Amino acid sequence: MPSDSYLYDDAEEEAELEFLRESLEQMDNLADKTTQLLKVFEIRLKNLGRIIAPIYKSTQKLTRLYDNIETTIGSLDDIMLFFNVAKDEAETIRAGPDENELLPYLDSINRLKDASDALKQLDLNSASQSRQEIRELLHIGLGNLSQLFSQWLKQCSGGVDPAAYSNAAEIPTFPMDSVKLLGMLATYLNLVNDEVSYDLKLTKTYASIRTRHLQKSLAQFSDMCNGYIRANSFDAPMTGQRGYAETSSRSNPAEVRFCTVRNEHWYEAGMSPFGQYTVNIVKLFQAERDLVRQIMPTVISEETFQNTTNRPFDSYVSTGDKIVSFFLGSPQYEVLHALDVYGYMLENDSVLESLLSLQQNQNNGLAMLLSKLQLHISKSFTALIQLLHNPFREDTMPKQNGGVHELAFNTLTYLLYLIGYKDLLTNIFLPLGDGHWNQGLPQEMSNVAHHASDPNDGLSIFQHYLRDVVDALSRMIDMGGKQMKRPTLQFIFLVNNHSYLARTLRDTMYAGDEDSQSLGLGDLVGGSVVMRIEGLIDRSRKGYVATWKAIMSSFPAASLNPAEKLSMFNQGFDDMVRSHKAYEVFDNDVRAMLVSDAADAIIPDYETFLRQNPDKSPEFARAMKYTPRDIHRKISTMLDD
């Protein structure tokens, strides 16, 4: 049987369980009520959201409207300021910029530009008057800045002597501070000019000022060229000569001068006024290109430089055309000048083409000038050969004095100067080809037997040309001898001229160690040519001796007595000595040779005649005018002045 304590515990637990059960029921009821309350709150919140949403949207619209109104009011304030900009800035703009303080003036123009842009966007009729005033002020302001740019540019644009400086970098232009100011102003003007659509002609402004600077700087060289042309031109024939090209049998003045007037003023390399013109225009253009790049904006710098140099370059080409025309009508010795000019132009051709973009120009004045010059030089080679083959015409006949002919002197001196351009000439001769100077010549004139040792070498072709010129000169001397009216004079002319030719060649044989730079005329022509000419001299000397022996032709005559023979000899001897007084033999060696030949031709035979005719009659004594010593003395002085 369970105890009472156990019964008591069960009853107590049941009571607690009951209490818990009731509590849980109460909690469930409370949870249900809470859920119902929350559902009510949820429904009410949803209703409140539907009510608040339109109010929120209205508030947003109101905020945007407020912002827009605020912005509009601010814009209207700004627009009202734009309407007043013209009035506010007019005094500053019209007064012009202060050279020492340029930024305030630029700020005024910027404000006008901003106002112009703003009013243009509004497109309001009420703004048209303000826009017109602003436009006028911008025109005035930019014009004032353009004038200031011109004023600054003119300060160092009065011309300069480029010849005083060795290269373009040394030529003075502007102080660096001025360059910076000009660059700043040019950049600003170009930028604003594009934005407001004004035609300030900034490129034209720069070009007009600096073009005058370049022309003034180069004027001295153009004047030098024109002065050279005037000083060395001849328009009328010389005294005693026919007019220019009156008939085909007469020479033109240039040929006459080369054939009859010994030139004493030979052109010296490096002295060409047009060569100096070429060198200095390159230096000046290089300096100007550098200045343009420092001052003008990049987008217009090339155009500005081309516009600046167009007229000075055209003047250079025009002067070059005058020089070439002068060469065309000048004697052969001006070819030396033409070669020097051609060398200068070739040396600077690529620089000028790069500077001026001449390759893009179909009307390339420099290329045409070079072409004309090269054509003239090429034709001069044939012209000299032709002249030597046909030198003696009505107005170019040699003088009857037996002296060195002017054509021989001029030709040899010309060749001595010509070889100074050997390097340039070898480049000219190579493309023309071996023997090109003989093209068009009659068969009897062209020396087809001679050829260049290497037809693919310009120097070999040039040497062939020199040999042909010397051969033609030798034939000219032979033709000149035939123009002499007395046999003795003919041989003196031949000896005199061939000796001058041989001595000139012999004296210019000084090559050493095959150094082509030291080759003289004699070296280039060759020793065989000299030996051939010396053979011609020996032949002419024999003829000269024969003319002296002719005056003793009476000695063997059986029909004459000794006194008559002696009288005839005296007459012939006196006439021979007297005629020699009019002959020109200035070379001491040639004089001595002629005197020796004459003495050797006469004195031994004269002494023999006297020994064979010891006649002491009065008639013979009267005829005995000269002793052998007297004859020797007379012969020794017969060529004295």
C-alpha positions as CSV (number, residue, x, y, z in Angstrom):
1,M,0.0,0.0,0.0
2,P,1.5,3.3,-1.1
3,S,2.4,5.8,1.5
4,D,0.7,9.1,2.2
5,S,3.7,11.1,1.1
6,Y,3.5,9.7,-2.5
7,L,-0.2,10.6,-2.7
8,Y,0.5,14.1,-1.6
9,D,3.1,14.7,-4.3
10,D,0.9,13.6,-7.1
11,A,-1.9,16.0,-6.2
12,E,0.6,18.8,-6.0
13,E,2.0,18.0,-9.5
14,E,-1.5,17.9,-11.0
15,A,-2.3,21.3,-9.6
16,E,0.8,22.7,-11.1
17,L,0.1,21.1,-14.4
18,E,-3.4,22.6,-14.4
19,F,-2.0,26.0,-13.7
20,L,0.4,25.7,-16.6
21,R,-2.3,24.6,-18.9
22,E,-4.4,27.6,-18.0
23,S,-1.4,29.9,-18.4
24,L,-0.8,28.5,-21.8
25,E,-4.3,29.1,-22.8
26,Q,-4.2,32.6,-21.7
27,M,-1.0,33.2,-23.6
28,D,-2.5,31.7,-26.8
29,N,-5.5,34.1,-26.4
30,L,-3.1,37.0,-25.9
31,A,-1.1,36.0,-29.0
32,D,-4.3,35.8,-31.1
33,K,-5.3,39.2,-29.9
34,T,-1.8,40.6,-30.6
35,T,-1.9,39.1,-34.1
36,Q,-5.2,40.7,-34.7
37,L,-3.9,44.0,-33.5
38,L,-0.8,43.8,-35.8
39,K,-3.1,43.0,-38.7
40,V,-5.0,46.2,-38.0
41,F,-1.7,48.2,-37.8
42,E,-0.6,46.7,-41.1
43,I,-3.9,47.7,-42.8
44,R,-3.7,51.2,-41.4
45,L,0.0,51.6,-42.5
46,K,-0.9,50.5,-46.0
47,N,-3.7,53.1,-46.1
48,L,-1.2,55.7,-44.8
49,G,1.3,54.8,-47.5
50,R,-1.4,55.3,-50.2
51,I,-2.1,58.7,-48.7
52,I,1.5,59.9,-48.3
53,A,2.7,58.8,-51.9
54,P,1.0,61.7,-53.8
55,I,2.2,64.1,-51.2
56,Y,5.9,62.9,-51.6
57,K,5.7,63.2,-55.4
58,S,4.3,66.7,-55.1
59,T,7.1,67.6,-52.7
60,Q,9.7,66.3,-55.3
61,K,8.1,68.4,-58.0
62,L,8.1,71.4,-55.8
63,T,11.8,70.9,-55.0
64,R,12.7,70.7,-58.7
65,L,10.6,73.7,-59.4
66,Y,12.4,75.6,-56.7
67,D,15.8,74.6,-58.1
68,N,14.8,75.6,-61.6
69,I,13.5,78.9,-60.4
70,E,16.7,79.5,-58.5
71,T,18.8,78.6,-61.6
72,T,16.7,80.7,-63.8
73,I,17.1,83.7,-61.5
74,G,20.9,83.1,-61.5
75,S,20.9,82.9,-65.3
76,L,18.9,86.0,-65.6
77,D,21.3,87.8,-63.4
78,D,24.2,86.6,-65.6
79,I,22.3,87.5,-68.8
80,M,21.6,90.9,-67.4
81,L,25.4,91.2,-66.8
82,F,26.1,90.2,-70.5
83,F,23.7,92.9,-71.6
84,N,26.0,95.4,-69.7
85,V,29.4,93.9,-70.8
86,A,29.7,96.2,-73.8
87,K,29.1,99.2,-71.7
88,D,31.5,98.0,-69.0
89,E,34.4,97.1,-71.3
90,A,34.0,99.8,-74.0
91,E,36.4,102.2,-72.4
92,T,39.1,99.6,-71.9
93,I,38.8,98.2,-75.4
94,R,38.8,101.5,-77.1
95,A,41.8,102.7,-75.1
96,G,43.9,99.9,-76.5
97,P,46.2,97.5,-74.7
98,D,49.0,98.5,-72.4
99,E,52.2,97.0,-73.8
100,N,53.6,96.5,-70.3
101,E,50.4,94.9,-68.9
102,L,48.6,93.0,-71.5
103,L,46.5,90.5,-69.4
104,P,43.8,93.0,-68.4
105,Y,43.1,93.8,-72.0
106,L,42.9,90.1,-72.9
107,D,40.5,89.6,-70.0
108,S,38.2,92.3,-71.4
109,I,38.2,90.6,-74.8
110,N,37.5,87.2,-73.1
111,R,34.5,88.8,-71.3
112,L,33.2,90.2,-74.6
113,K,33.6,86.9,-76.3
114,D,31.8,85.0,-73.5
115,A,28.9,87.6,-73.7
116,S,28.8,87.2,-77.4
117,D,28.5,83.5,-77.1
118,A,25.8,83.7,-74.5
119,L,23.6,86.2,-76.3
120,K,24.0,84.3,-79.5
121,Q,22.5,81.2,-77.9
122,L,19.5,83.2,-76.6
123,D,18.7,84.5,-80.0
124,L,16.5,87.2,-78.5
125,N,15.5,90.3,-80.4
126,S,16.1,92.4,-77.3
127,A,19.8,91.2,-77.4
128,S,20.5,92.2,-81.0
129,Q,21.7,95.7,-80.0
130,S,24.0,94.4,-77.3
131,R,25.3,91.7,-79.7
132,Q,26.1,94.4,-82.3
133,E,27.9,96.5,-79.7
134,I,29.9,93.6,-78.5
135,R,30.8,92.6,-82.1
136,E,32.1,96.1,-82.8
137,L,34.1,96.1,-79.6
138,L,35.6,92.7,-80.4
139,H,36.5,94.0,-83.8
140,I,38.2,97.0,-82.3
141,G,39.9,94.9,-79.6
142,L,41.3,92.3,-81.9
143,G,42.3,95.0,-84.3
144,N,44.3,96.7,-81.6
145,L,46.0,93.5,-80.6
146,S,46.8,92.8,-84.3
147,Q,48.3,96.3,-84.5
148,L,50.3,95.6,-81.3
149,F,51.5,92.4,-82.9
150,S,52.6,94.3,-86.0
151,Q,54.3,97.0,-83.9
152,W,56.3,94.4,-81.9
153,L,57.2,92.5,-85.1
154,K,58.5,95.6,-86.8
155,Q,60.9,96.5,-84.0
156,C,63.5,94.0,-85.2
157,S,62.5,93.7,-88.9
158,G,64.6,96.4,-90.4
159,G,66.9,94.1,-92.3
160,V,70.2,92.4,-91.5
161,D,73.4,91.5,-93.3
162,P,73.5,87.7,-93.4
163,A,77.0,87.7,-94.9
164,A,78.3,88.9,-91.5
165,Y,77.3,85.6,-89.9
166,S,78.7,82.2,-90.6
167,N,75.4,80.3,-90.1
168,A,71.7,80.8,-89.6
169,A,71.9,80.3,-85.8
170,E,74.1,83.4,-85.5
171,I,71.8,85.7,-87.4
172,P,70.0,88.0,-84.8
173,T,66.2,88.1,-84.8
174,F,64.4,89.1,-81.6
175,P,65.2,89.0,-77.9
176,M,63.8,86.0,-76.2
177,D,61.4,88.0,-74.1
178,S,60.0,89.6,-77.3
179,V,59.7,86.2,-78.9
180,K,57.7,84.9,-76.0
181,L,55.4,87.9,-76.1
182,L,54.9,87.6,-79.8
183,G,54.3,83.9,-79.5
184,M,51.7,84.4,-76.8
185,L,49.9,87.1,-78.7
186,A,49.9,85.2,-82.0
187,T,48.6,82.1,-80.3
188,Y,45.8,84.1,-78.6
189,L,44.9,86.0,-81.7
190,N,44.7,82.8,-83.8
191,L,42.6,81.1,-81.1
192,V,40.1,84.0,-80.6
193,N,40.1,84.7,-84.3
194,D,38.8,81.2,-85.0
195,E,36.2,81.3,-82.2
196,V,34.6,84.6,-83.1
197,S,35.0,84.1,-86.9
198,Y,37.0,87.3,-87.6
199,D,39.4,87.5,-90.5
200,L,42.5,89.0,-88.8
201,K,44.8,87.8,-91.5
202,L,47.5,87.0,-88.9
203,T,49.6,85.0,-91.5
204,K,49.4,87.9,-93.9
205,T,50.4,90.4,-91.2
206,Y,53.5,88.4,-90.3
207,A,54.4,87.7,-93.9
208,S,54.1,91.3,-95.1
209,I,56.4,92.6,-92.4
210,R,59.0,89.9,-92.5
211,T,58.9,89.7,-96.3
212,R,60.1,93.3,-96.4
213,H,62.8,92.4,-93.8
214,L,64.0,89.6,-96.0
215,Q,63.9,91.7,-99.2
216,K,65.9,94.5,-97.5
217,S,68.4,92.0,-96.2
218,L,68.9,90.4,-99.6
219,A,68.8,93.6,-101.7
220,Q,72.6,94.0,-101.6
221,F,73.1,90.7,-103.3
222,S,70.6,91.4,-106.0
223,D,72.3,94.8,-106.6
224,M,75.7,93.1,-106.7
225,C,74.5,90.7,-109.4
226,N,73.0,93.5,-111.5
227,G,76.1,95.6,-111.0
228,Y,78.3,92.7,-112.2
229,I,76.1,92.2,-115.3
230,R,76.3,95.9,-116.1
231,A,80.0,96.1,-115.6
232,N,80.7,93.0,-117.8
233,S,78.2,93.3,-120.5
234,F,78.8,94.9,-123.9
235,D,75.9,95.9,-126.1
236,A,77.7,97.4,-129.1
237,P,80.5,96.0,-131.3
238,M,84.0,97.2,-130.5
239,T,85.7,99.8,-132.7
240,G,86.3,98.6,-136.2
241,Q,84.0,95.6,-135.8
242,R,80.7,94.7,-137.4
243,G,77.4,94.6,-135.7
244,Y,76.1,91.5,-133.9
245,A,75.2,88.6,-136.2
246,E,74.7,90.8,-139.2
247,T,75.7,87.9,-141.5
248,S,76.5,84.2,-140.9
249,S,80.1,84.8,-141.7
250,R,80.7,87.2,-138.9
251,S,81.1,86.4,-135.2
252,N,78.9,87.7,-132.4
253,P,80.4,90.2,-129.9
254,A,81.1,87.5,-127.3
255,E,83.1,85.4,-129.8
256,V,84.9,88.5,-131.2
257,R,86.0,89.5,-127.7
258,F,87.3,86.0,-126.8
259,C,89.2,85.9,-130.1
260,T,90.6,89.4,-130.2
261,V,90.8,90.8,-126.7
262,R,93.2,89.3,-124.1
263,N,91.2,89.0,-121.0
264,E,93.0,90.4,-118.0
265,H,90.3,89.9,-115.3
266,W,89.6,86.2,-114.9
267,Y,86.9,85.0,-112.6
268,E,88.1,83.8,-109.3
269,A,86.3,80.9,-107.6
270,G,84.0,81.9,-104.8
271,M,83.7,85.5,-105.9
272,S,80.3,85.2,-107.7
273,P,77.7,87.7,-106.4
274,F,75.0,85.2,-107.2
275,G,76.9,82.5,-105.4
276,Q,76.9,84.7,-102.3
277,Y,73.2,85.4,-102.9
278,T,72.5,81.7,-102.8
279,V,74.5,81.0,-99.6
280,N,73.0,84.0,-97.8
281,I,69.4,83.4,-98.9
282,V,69.7,79.9,-97.4
283,K,71.0,81.2,-94.1
284,L,68.3,83.8,-93.9
285,F,65.5,81.5,-94.8
286,Q,66.7,79.0,-92.2
287,A,66.8,81.7,-89.5
288,E,63.3,82.9,-90.6
289,R,61.9,79.3,-90.4
290,D,63.1,79.0,-86.9
291,L,61.6,82.3,-85.9
292,V,58.3,81.5,-87.4
293,R,58.1,78.2,-85.5
294,Q,58.8,80.1,-82.2
295,I,56.2,82.8,-82.8
296,M,53.4,81.5,-84.9
297,P,51.0,78.6,-83.8
298,T,51.9,75.3,-85.3
299,V,48.7,75.0,-87.4
300,I,49.7,78.1,-89.4
301,S,53.5,78.3,-89.0
302,E,54.3,76.5,-92.3
303,E,51.8,78.5,-94.3
304,T,53.2,81.7,-92.7
305,F,56.8,80.8,-93.6
306,Q,55.9,79.9,-97.2
307,N,54.0,83.3,-97.6
308,T,56.9,85.1,-96.1
309,T,59.5,83.6,-98.4
310,N,57.6,83.6,-101.6
311,R,58.5,87.0,-102.9
312,P,62.2,87.0,-101.8
313,F,62.6,83.6,-103.4
314,D,60.9,84.8,-106.6
315,S,63.3,87.8,-106.6
316,Y,66.2,85.3,-106.2
317,V,65.0,83.2,-109.2
318,S,64.5,86.4,-111.3
319,T,68.0,87.5,-110.6
320,G,69.2,84.0,-111.4
321,D,67.5,84.2,-114.8
322,K,69.3,87.5,-115.5
323,I,72.6,85.9,-114.6
324,V,71.9,83.0,-116.9
325,S,70.9,85.3,-119.7
326,F,74.1,87.2,-119.1
327,F,76.1,84.0,-119.4
328,L,74.4,83.1,-122.7
329,G,75.7,86.3,-124.3
330,S,79.1,86.4,-122.7
331,P,82.5,85.2,-123.8
332,Q,83.7,81.7,-123.0
333,Y,85.6,82.8,-119.9
334,E,82.3,83.5,-118.2
335,V,81.6,79.8,-118.2
336,L,84.0,79.7,-115.2
337,H,81.6,82.0,-113.4
338,A,78.6,79.8,-114.5
339,L,80.3,76.7,-113.1
340,D,80.9,78.4,-109.8
341,V,77.2,79.5,-109.6
342,Y,76.2,76.0,-110.6
343,G,78.3,74.5,-107.8
344,Y,76.8,76.8,-105.3
345,M,73.3,76.0,-106.4
346,L,73.8,72.3,-106.4
347,E,75.3,72.5,-102.9
348,N,72.2,74.4,-101.6
349,D,69.6,72.9,-103.8
350,S,68.4,70.2,-101.4
351,V,68.3,72.7,-98.5
352,L,66.1,75.2,-100.4
353,E,63.8,72.4,-101.7
354,S,63.3,71.2,-98.1
355,L,62.8,74.7,-96.7
356,L,60.3,75.8,-99.4
357,S,58.7,72.4,-100.3
358,L,59.7,73.0,-103.9
359,Q,59.2,69.4,-104.9
360,Q,55.5,69.9,-104.4
361,N,55.5,72.9,-106.7
362,Q,55.0,72.1,-110.3
363,N,56.5,75.5,-111.2
364,N,59.8,74.9,-109.5
365,G,61.8,78.0,-110.3
366,L,65.0,76.6,-108.7
367,A,64.9,73.4,-110.8
368,M,64.3,75.4,-114.0
369,L,67.2,77.7,-113.2
370,L,69.5,74.8,-112.6
371,S,68.4,73.2,-115.8
372,K,69.1,76.3,-117.8
373,L,72.5,76.7,-116.2
374,Q,73.4,73.1,-116.8
375,L,72.3,73.3,-120.5
376,H,74.4,76.4,-121.0
377,I,77.5,74.8,-119.4
378,S,77.0,71.6,-121.5
379,K,76.8,73.6,-124.7
380,S,79.9,75.6,-123.9
381,F,82.1,72.6,-124.3
382,T,81.1,72.2,-127.9
383,A,81.1,75.9,-128.5
384,L,84.8,76.2,-127.6
385,I,85.7,73.4,-129.9
386,Q,83.7,74.9,-132.7
387,L,85.3,78.3,-132.2
388,L,88.8,76.9,-132.3
389,H,88.0,75.0,-135.5
390,N,86.6,78.1,-137.2
391,P,88.2,81.1,-135.5
392,F,89.1,83.5,-138.3
393,R,86.4,85.5,-139.9
394,E,86.1,89.0,-141.2
395,D,86.3,90.6,-137.7
396,T,88.5,88.1,-136.0
397,M,91.6,87.9,-138.2
398,P,94.9,87.6,-136.4
399,K,97.2,90.6,-136.1
400,Q,100.2,90.7,-138.5
401,N,102.8,90.8,-135.7
402,G,103.5,87.1,-135.0
403,G,102.7,87.4,-131.3
404,V,100.8,85.0,-129.1
405,H,97.3,85.1,-130.4
406,E,94.6,86.4,-128.1
407,L,92.5,83.3,-128.7
408,A,95.4,81.1,-127.7
409,F,96.1,83.1,-124.6
410,N,92.4,83.2,-123.6
411,T,91.9,79.5,-124.3
412,L,94.9,78.3,-122.3
413,T,94.2,80.6,-119.4
414,Y,90.5,79.4,-119.5
415,L,91.7,75.8,-119.3
416,L,94.0,76.5,-116.4
417,Y,91.0,78.0,-114.5
418,L,88.6,75.3,-115.8
419,I,90.5,72.4,-114.2
420,G,89.9,74.1,-110.8
421,Y,86.3,72.8,-111.2
422,K,87.5,69.3,-112.1
423,D,85.4,67.5,-109.5
424,L,82.3,69.3,-110.6
425,L,83.1,68.8,-114.3
426,T,83.7,65.1,-114.0
427,N,80.1,64.7,-112.6
428,I,78.8,66.8,-115.5
429,F,80.8,65.0,-118.2
430,L,79.9,61.5,-117.1
431,P,76.2,61.5,-118.0
432,L,76.9,63.5,-121.2
433,G,79.2,60.7,-122.4
434,D,82.6,60.5,-124.1
435,G,83.0,62.7,-127.1
436,H,79.7,64.5,-126.7
437,W,81.4,67.8,-127.6
438,N,82.1,66.6,-131.1
439,Q,78.4,65.9,-131.9
440,G,77.3,68.1,-134.7
441,L,80.8,68.9,-135.9
442,P,81.9,68.2,-139.4
443,Q,83.8,65.0,-139.8
444,E,87.1,66.8,-140.5
445,M,86.7,68.8,-137.3
446,S,85.8,66.0,-134.9
447,N,88.8,64.0,-133.5
448,V,87.2,60.6,-133.6
449,A,90.6,58.9,-133.3
450,H,90.8,59.9,-129.7
451,H,88.8,58.2,-126.9
452,A,88.7,58.4,-123.2
453,S,90.8,55.8,-121.5
454,D,87.7,54.8,-119.5
455,P,84.4,55.9,-121.0
456,N,82.7,55.2,-117.7
457,D,84.9,57.5,-115.7
458,G,84.1,61.2,-115.6
459,L,87.7,62.2,-115.1
460,S,88.9,60.2,-118.2
461,I,86.2,61.9,-120.3
462,F,87.2,65.3,-119.1
463,Q,90.9,64.5,-119.9
464,H,89.8,63.5,-123.4
465,Y,88.0,66.8,-123.8
466,L,91.1,68.7,-122.7
467,R,93.2,66.9,-125.3
468,D,90.7,67.7,-128.0
469,V,90.7,71.3,-127.0
470,V,94.5,71.4,-127.1
471,D,94.5,69.7,-130.5
472,A,91.9,72.2,-131.8
473,L,94.0,75.0,-130.4
474,S,97.1,73.6,-132.2
475,R,95.1,73.5,-135.5
476,M,94.0,77.0,-134.9
477,I,97.6,78.1,-134.6
478,D,98.3,76.4,-137.9
479,M,95.4,78.3,-139.5
480,G,96.6,81.5,-138.0
481,G,100.1,81.0,-139.4
482,K,98.5,80.7,-142.9
483,Q,96.9,84.1,-142.4
484,M,100.4,85.8,-142.0
485,K,101.4,87.7,-145.1
486,R,105.1,87.0,-145.0
487,P,106.7,83.5,-144.7
488,T,109.0,84.6,-141.9
489,L,106.1,86.0,-140.0
490,Q,104.2,82.8,-140.5
491,F,106.9,80.8,-138.9
492,I,107.4,83.2,-136.0
493,F,103.7,83.1,-135.4
494,L,103.8,79.3,-135.3
495,V,106.9,79.1,-133.1
496,N,105.6,81.8,-130.8
497,N,102.2,80.3,-130.3
498,H,103.2,76.6,-130.2
499,S,106.0,77.5,-127.7
500,Y,103.5,79.3,-125.5
501,L,101.2,76.3,-125.7
502,A,104.0,73.8,-124.9
503,R,105.4,75.9,-122.1
504,T,102.0,76.2,-120.5
505,L,101.5,72.5,-120.6
506,R,105.0,71.7,-119.5
507,D,104.8,74.2,-116.6
508,T,101.6,72.5,-115.3
509,M,103.1,69.0,-115.0
510,Y,103.5,68.7,-111.2
511,A,101.5,65.6,-110.2
512,G,103.0,63.5,-107.5
513,D,102.2,60.0,-106.2
514,E,99.1,59.8,-108.4
515,D,97.3,62.4,-106.3
516,S,94.5,63.5,-108.6
517,Q,94.0,66.6,-106.5
518,S,97.4,67.9,-107.6
519,L,96.9,67.3,-111.3
520,G,97.7,70.3,-113.5
521,L,96.7,71.0,-117.1
522,G,99.8,69.3,-118.5
523,D,99.2,66.2,-116.3
524,L,95.6,65.9,-117.5
525,V,96.5,66.4,-121.2
526,G,99.5,64.1,-121.1
527,G,103.2,64.2,-122.0
528,S,102.6,62.8,-125.5
529,V,100.6,65.8,-126.5
530,V,103.4,68.1,-125.3
531,M,106.0,66.1,-127.3
532,R,103.8,66.4,-130.4
533,I,103.6,70.2,-130.0
534,E,107.3,70.4,-129.5
535,G,107.7,68.5,-132.8
536,L,105.6,71.2,-134.5
537,I,107.9,73.8,-133.0
538,D,110.9,72.1,-134.4
539,R,109.3,71.9,-137.8
540,S,108.4,75.6,-137.7
541,R,112.0,76.5,-136.6
542,K,113.3,74.8,-139.7
543,G,111.0,76.9,-141.9
544,Y,112.1,80.0,-140.0
545,V,115.8,79.1,-140.7
546,A,114.9,78.6,-144.4
547,T,113.6,82.1,-144.6
548,W,116.9,83.5,-143.3
549,K,118.9,81.4,-145.7
550,A,116.8,82.7,-148.6
551,I,118.4,86.1,-148.2
552,M,121.7,84.5,-149.2
553,S,120.3,83.1,-152.4
554,S,122.5,85.5,-154.4
555,F,125.7,84.0,-153.1
556,P,125.8,81.0,-155.5
557,A,124.7,83.1,-158.5
558,A,127.3,82.9,-161.3
559,S,126.0,85.9,-163.1
560,L,126.7,88.3,-160.3
561,N,130.1,89.6,-159.0
562,P,130.9,89.5,-155.3
563,A,130.0,93.2,-154.7
564,E,126.6,92.7,-156.3
565,K,126.0,89.6,-154.3
566,L,126.9,91.4,-151.1
567,S,124.6,94.4,-152.0
568,M,121.7,92.0,-152.5
569,F,122.4,90.3,-149.2
570,N,122.6,93.6,-147.4
571,Q,119.3,94.6,-148.8
572,G,117.6,91.4,-147.8
573,F,119.2,91.4,-144.4
574,D,118.2,94.9,-143.6
575,D,114.6,94.2,-144.7
576,M,114.6,91.1,-142.6
577,V,115.9,92.8,-139.5
578,R,113.6,95.8,-140.0
579,S,110.5,93.5,-140.3
580,H,111.5,91.8,-137.1
581,K,111.2,95.0,-135.2
582,A,107.4,94.9,-135.8
583,Y,107.1,91.3,-134.4
584,E,106.0,90.6,-130.9
585,V,108.0,87.9,-129.2
586,F,107.8,88.5,-125.4
587,D,109.0,85.2,-124.2
588,N,112.7,85.4,-123.6
589,D,113.3,81.8,-124.3
590,V,111.6,82.0,-127.7
591,R,113.5,85.2,-128.4
592,A,116.8,83.5,-127.7
593,M,115.8,80.5,-129.8
594,L,114.8,82.7,-132.8
595,V,118.0,84.8,-132.5
596,S,120.1,81.7,-132.3
597,D,118.4,80.1,-135.3
598,A,118.8,83.3,-137.3
599,A,122.4,83.7,-136.4
600,D,123.2,80.0,-137.1
601,A,121.4,80.3,-140.4
602,I,123.4,83.3,-141.7
603,I,126.7,83.9,-140.0
604,P,128.5,80.6,-140.9
605,D,127.6,81.0,-144.6
606,Y,128.3,84.7,-144.5
607,E,131.8,84.0,-143.1
608,T,132.4,81.4,-145.7
609,F,131.3,83.8,-148.4
610,L,133.8,86.4,-147.2
611,R,136.6,83.9,-147.1
612,Q,135.8,82.7,-150.6
613,N,135.6,86.3,-151.9
614,P,138.7,88.2,-150.7
615,D,137.9,91.0,-153.2
616,K,139.5,94.3,-152.2
617,S,138.1,96.5,-154.9
618,P,136.5,99.8,-154.0
619,E,133.1,98.5,-155.2
620,F,133.3,95.5,-152.9
621,A,134.5,97.7,-150.0
622,R,131.5,100.0,-150.4
623,A,129.2,96.9,-150.5
624,M,130.9,95.5,-147.3
625,K,128.3,96.9,-144.9
626,Y,128.4,94.3,-142.1
627,T,131.1,92.2,-140.5
628,P,130.0,88.9,-139.1
629,R,130.1,90.5,-135.6
630,D,127.9,93.3,-136.9
631,I,125.4,90.8,-138.2
632,H,125.3,89.0,-134.9
633,R,124.7,92.2,-133.1
634,K,121.9,93.2,-135.4
635,I,120.3,89.8,-135.1
636,S,120.6,89.9,-131.3
637,T,118.7,93.2,-131.1
638,M,116.2,92.7,-133.9
639,L,113.4,91.7,-131.6
640,D,114.0,94.5,-129.1
641,D,111.4,97.1,-128.6
